[in-house]
Amino acid sequence: MNRSPWTQARRAARMNPSIIREILKVTEKPGVLSMAGGLPSADTFPVEAIRAACDRVLSTQSKEALQYAASEGLAPLRAWVAEKVAALGIQASPDQVLITSGSQQGLDLVGKLLCDAGAPVAVETPTYLGALQAFSPYEPIFASLASDEEGPLPQAIEALPHDAPGTRFAYLLPNYQNPTGRVMGQARREAVVAAARKAGVPIVEDNPYGDLWFDQAPPQSLSALWPEGSIYLGSFSKVLTPGFRLGYIVAPTELYPKLLQAKQAADLHTPGFNQRVVYEVIKDGFLDQHVPKIRARYKANRDAMAAALREALPPGCEWRTPEGGMFFWIRLPEGLDAMALLPHAVEAGIAYVPGAAFYAHHPDPRTLRLSFVTLTPDLIREGVDKLGRVLHEALAAAEAPTP
Amino acid sequence: MNRSPWTQARRAARMNPSIIREILKVTEKPGVLSMAGGLPSADTFPVEAIRAACDRVLSTQSKEALQYAASEGLAPLRAWVAEKVAALGIQASPDQVLITSGSQQGLDLVGKLLCDAGAPVAVETPTYLGALQAFSPYEPIFASLASDEEGPLPQAIEALPHDAPGTRFAYLLPNYQNPTGRVMGQARREAVVAAARKAGVPIVEDNPYGDLWFDQAPPQSLSALWPEGSIYLGSFSKVLTPGFRLGYIVAPTELYPKLLQAKQAADLHTPGFNQRVVYEVIKDGFLDQHVPKIRARYKANRDAMAAALREALPPGCEWRTPEGGMFFWIRLPEGLDAMALLPHAVEAGIAYVPGAAFYAHHPDPRTLRLSFVTLTPDLIREGVDKLGRVLHEALAAAEAPTP
């Protein structure tokens, strides 16, 4: 009689707790300096501009803002997005713009529309964990693309399976990738897109970090190189606030109607209030002033972390200084395991994310991700010092003769 | 060379444009009195309370409200929901509450977790179109439950397939159902739940309208009768504002972890700002004062529409006066087709939704849905008068000898 009446779908076996999420719970102890989460600095949130925009929206358009709204999104915001991506070289009409509840929802809708059980989806090595989680319930087979410090290798894309069911798409983050921080150069972009066209594998380009460059803007968008073969995902989370959950998809006309239907089935529409407030904040060029301030702050943080890493980390650690975004990606010396070391690190008062979580296959246990945007430069130095001590101790223990 | 590189998932064939949405576009002409949409009256939106709450949230908790947040939802809001449903007889811990981006997202997450291709899902006849849209991409086979003016018949539930893959759940709207406005009496509820237990078919109970009763509160929640066999969906859209997209799931402990993972994959979390603002509005009993005002307004509208229908509709039309909610459900005389008549109605300056959209199988072309909450009583009378003239003319034409 106590048998459960519930039967879960086959896909439920592919829904798993985020390792990052579980780790964040462990690391949220008081006194722990966390470089684990991918949280933008709360000091960058334009509270006063948002407050003024909330007031304006509620004074002048409260009925529209609080009522049900169009699934496509707010028309002027869609037009703003079309202009924004035009500056990246993507020629798209506002009719190709779908406002989403964060770009995570964009990933879910893309998976829903394009993934069949058993059909391959290509991802970078490593790749954004949230994308793996979004696509997984749709039961694709992940193909991990051999990748270097500029991202996936064109020959890996050319070698993707193209017999039925075909590789449904390659999921690529060309700018300051999460987790590695790497950026694809112009030549690599051209080679990757040429390989994808040749292989008949379309591209899902995710660009949450593209505005967070430090010295020079990143090269041309992948979608600009192959508009009819690319879906572009953008977000307001890193340049304004993640707490409004506002992102967007720019899709080929061919795919738009079905994406829209998937959106409507998923949550009817993204909150109209949020869309109107964000549009009020940004419509007169606010981001042109605001984003450079975020860049300057994050660059100073990046510099502080780069200097601290040079001083504190033991020989044998490898990393590259990111040219934008939010993350350093560290590879530990042979014999160290970032997951195994995490409890010691938390004990010592710091936290990071072990890199293993970001691999679709064959995790590299020596990798870890450090965010440089959540803490202040002083705390970054303190945190990295502690990390250095943990690693030095671990190395000494590894090198000590076993008793 | 112009062959598309995109291959859509098999499930995309099950994503179709909402007929209602297409109809609403046609009916959104200036001068058309629309009784088609399911829009709450914008006059009920508590603009000042929301403005004050936005100010409070941005003054006292801006960093938390604008940052990434927990996928489960805001802790005090989850506790509020647990208390709210306790008043309906559902004993649930706040740990069983998942805040969703509107209850439409609740339907999507339920479908994602419980629907397999080819496994039956039972629905009322007719049922909420948005649920059919949410579940369809997960490729269930819909089983339309024989239903009367109190909802589904217990014997129809008992007769559901229980051999593998089994009926995954029965989707039920016991209170002032969309589209029919019907309510399940206490005896029917008990019989339905007993039948479901016997058949081993769990229940997904959707209750967006339960607070909108006019003379007496509806009977006990279905979930209260079978807690471990029920998922309960609620919403703030009808009692506060739909524009914030805020709903909730109360789920058995057994299902909660996977629902949470589905939520996280779908959009990380519902906007923290929206959750905090709504919690600020409601935390001190605001709804106890506010909801009775909505009830009084909607009851007056319901009465206006009931009187107008009695006066204006031709003999042979059938309807019941709803005891709550937002809709009248009309069945036209033999020979009339609500979809075919819609262009004439729009021409005459009014709009409704043909009922055919709400059937999983065998639509009844004589049915239509009228909302009584969007227009004022005067406009309701005017609209129903026009509808009456359209129907009288159509009947006259149908009865005229064919030339």
Chai-1 contact restraints between the chains, C-beta under 6 A:
chainA,res_idxA,chainB,res_idxB,connection_type,confidence,min_distance_angstrom,max_distance_angstrom,comment,restraint_id
A,S4,B,E254,contact,1.0,0.0,6.0,A-B,restraint_1
A,P5,B,G200,contact,1.0,0.0,6.0,A-B,restraint_2
A,P5,B,P202,contact,1.0,0.0,6.0,A-B,restraint_3
A,P5,B,G229,contact,1.0,0.0,6.0,A-B,restraint_4
A,W6,B,P202,contact,1.0,0.0,6.0,A-B,restraint_5
A,T7,B,G166,contact,1.0,0.0,6.0,A-B,restraint_6
A,A9,B,L114,contact,1.0,0.0,6.0,A-B,restraint_7
A,A9,B,C115,contact,1.0,0.0,6.0,A-B,restraint_8
A,A9,B,D116,contact,1.0,0.0,6.0,A-B,restraint_9
A,R10,B,D116,contact,1.0,0.0,6.0,A-B,restraint_10
A,A12,B,L113,contact,1.0,0.0,6.0,A-B,restraint_11
A,A12,B,K258,contact,1.0,0.0,6.0,A-B,restraint_12
A,M15,B,K258,contact,1.0,0.0,6.0,A-B,restraint_13
A,M15,B,Q261,contact,1.0,0.0,6.0,A-B,restraint_14
A,M15,B,A262,contact,1.0,0.0,6.0,A-B,restraint_15
A,L39,B,Y68,contact,1.0,0.0,6.0,A-B,restraint_16
A,A42,B,K63,contact,1.0,0.0,6.0,A-B,restraint_17
A,A42,B,Q67,contact,1.0,0.0,6.0,A-B,restraint_18
A,F45,B,L66,contact,1.0,0.0,6.0,A-B,restraint_19
A,V47,B,L58,contact,1.0,0.0,6.0,A-B,restraint_20
A,V47,B,S62,contact,1.0,0.0,6.0,A-B,restraint_21
A,R51,B,L58,contact,1.0,0.0,6.0,A-B,restraint_22
A,C54,B,C54,contact,1.0,0.0,6.0,A-B,restraint_23
A,L58,B,V47,contact,1.0,0.0,6.0,A-B,restraint_24
A,L58,B,R51,contact,1.0,0.0,6.0,A-B,restraint_25
A,S62,B,V47,contact,1.0,0.0,6.0,A-B,restraint_26
A,K63,B,A42,contact,1.0,0.0,6.0,A-B,restraint_27
A,A65,B,G243,contact,1.0,0.0,6.0,A-B,restraint_28
A,L66,B,F45,contact,1.0,0.0,6.0,A-B,restraint_29
A,L66,B,T241,contact,1.0,0.0,6.0,A-B,restraint_30
A,L66,B,G243,contact,1.0,0.0,6.0,A-B,restraint_31
A,Q67,B,A42,contact,1.0,0.0,6.0,A-B,restraint_32
A,Q67,B,G243,contact,1.0,0.0,6.0,A-B,restraint_33
A,Y68,B,L39,contact,1.0,0.0,6.0,A-B,restraint_34
A,Y68,B,P242,contact,1.0,0.0,6.0,A-B,restraint_35
A,S101,B,S101,contact,1.0,0.0,6.0,A-B,restraint_36
A,S101,B,D267,contact,1.0,0.0,6.0,A-B,restraint_37
A,G102,B,D267,contact,1.0,0.0,6.0,A-B,restraint_38
A,G102,B,L268,contact,1.0,0.0,6.0,A-B,restraint_39
A,Q104,B,D267,contact,1.0,0.0,6.0,A-B,restraint_40
A,Q104,B,L268,contact,1.0,0.0,6.0,A-B,restraint_41
A,Q105,B,D267,contact,1.0,0.0,6.0,A-B,restraint_42
A,D108,B,A266,contact,1.0,0.0,6.0,A-B,restraint_43
A,L113,B,A12,contact,1.0,0.0,6.0,A-B,restraint_44
A,L114,B,A9,contact,1.0,0.0,6.0,A-B,restraint_45
A,C115,B,A9,contact,1.0,0.0,6.0,A-B,restraint_46
A,D116,B,A9,contact,1.0,0.0,6.0,A-B,restraint_47
A,D116,B,R10,contact,1.0,0.0,6.0,A-B,restraint_48
A,Q133,B,A265,contact,1.0,0.0,6.0,A-B,restraint_49
A,A134,B,A265,contact,1.0,0.0,6.0,A-B,restraint_50
A,G166,B,T7,contact,1.0,0.0,6.0,A-B,restraint_51
A,G200,B,P5,contact,1.0,0.0,6.0,A-B,restraint_52
A,P202,B,P5,contact,1.0,0.0,6.0,A-B,restraint_53
A,P202,B,W6,contact,1.0,0.0,6.0,A-B,restraint_54
A,G229,B,P5,contact,1.0,0.0,6.0,A-B,restraint_55
A,T241,B,L66,contact,1.0,0.0,6.0,A-B,restraint_56
A,P242,B,Y68,contact,1.0,0.0,6.0,A-B,restraint_57
A,G243,B,A65,contact,1.0,0.0,6.0,A-B,restraint_58
A,G243,B,L66,contact,1.0,0.0,6.0,A-B,restraint_59
A,G243,B,Q67,contact,1.0,0.0,6.0,A-B,restraint_60
A,G243,B,G272,contact,1.0,0.0,6.0,A-B,restraint_61
A,G243,B,F273,contact,1.0,0.0,6.0,A-B,restraint_62
A,F244,B,P271,contact,1.0,0.0,6.0,A-B,restraint_63
A,F244,B,F273,contact,1.0,0.0,6.0,A-B,restraint_64
A,R245,B,P271,contact,1.0,0.0,6.0,A-B,restraint_65
A,K258,B,A12,contact,1.0,0.0,6.0,A-B,restraint_66
A,K258,B,M15,contact,1.0,0.0,6.0,A-B,restraint_67
A,Q261,B,M15,contact,1.0,0.0,6.0,A-B,restraint_68
A,A262,B,M15,contact,1.0,0.0,6.0,A-B,restraint_69
A,A265,B,Q133,contact,1.0,0.0,6.0,A-B,restraint_70
A,A265,B,A134,contact,1.0,0.0,6.0,A-B,restraint_71
A,A266,B,D108,contact,1.0,0.0,6.0,A-B,restraint_72
A,D267,B,S101,contact,1.0,0.0,6.0,A-B,restraint_73
A,D267,B,G102,contact,1.0,0.0,6.0,A-B,restraint_74
A,D267,B,Q104,contact,1.0,0.0,6.0,A-B,restraint_75
A,D267,B,Q105,contact,1.0,0.0,6.0,A-B,restraint_76
A,L268,B,G102,contact,1.0,0.0,6.0,A-B,restraint_77
A,L268,B,Q104,contact,1.0,0.0,6.0,A-B,restraint_78
A,P271,B,F244,contact,1.0,0.0,6.0,A-B,restraint_79
A,P271,B,R245,contact,1.0,0.0,6.0,A-B,restraint_80
A,G272,B,G243,contact,1.0,0.0,6.0,A-B,restraint_81
A,F273,B,G243,contact,1.0,0.0,6.0,A-B,restraint_82
A,F273,B,F244,contact,1.0,0.0,6.0,A-B,restraint_83
